[in-house]
Amino acid sequence: MSNRGIRKQIWLNRDEDLMLKRKAELANMNASELIRSLIMGYEPQAKPPIEFYEMIKQLRKLGSNLNQIAMKAHGLGFIDELAYKKEVEKIDNLILEIKKQFLLPKKVEEEDF
């Protein structure tokens, strides 16, 4: 159960209500979650397009392929493991950057209000 015990009621006109619903839907949140995020200084990102998920899927496949190649090459005894690990780290960082850009809420600066 939620620990939120304070209820707030607000009045909106029709346009504001539609805008709130649209923005909440784009962020894949309900209206309450969206309002709480905004109060805490975060501007939620819109749900990313399907292409985003395809890119993540491709990156994961690439990472898996690199891992299989590395395991086989290590067994044969000829791979530059340090260089390989750096490349895998680049892939991981790219995945994190894509998530940051498309998924995670961005902190809004106080002066923006």
Summary of the structure (lengths in Angstrom):
residues: 113
radius of gyration: 21.5
end to end distance: 32.3
largest distance: 69.8
contacts: 226
relative contact order: 0.11
helix: 65%
strand: 4%
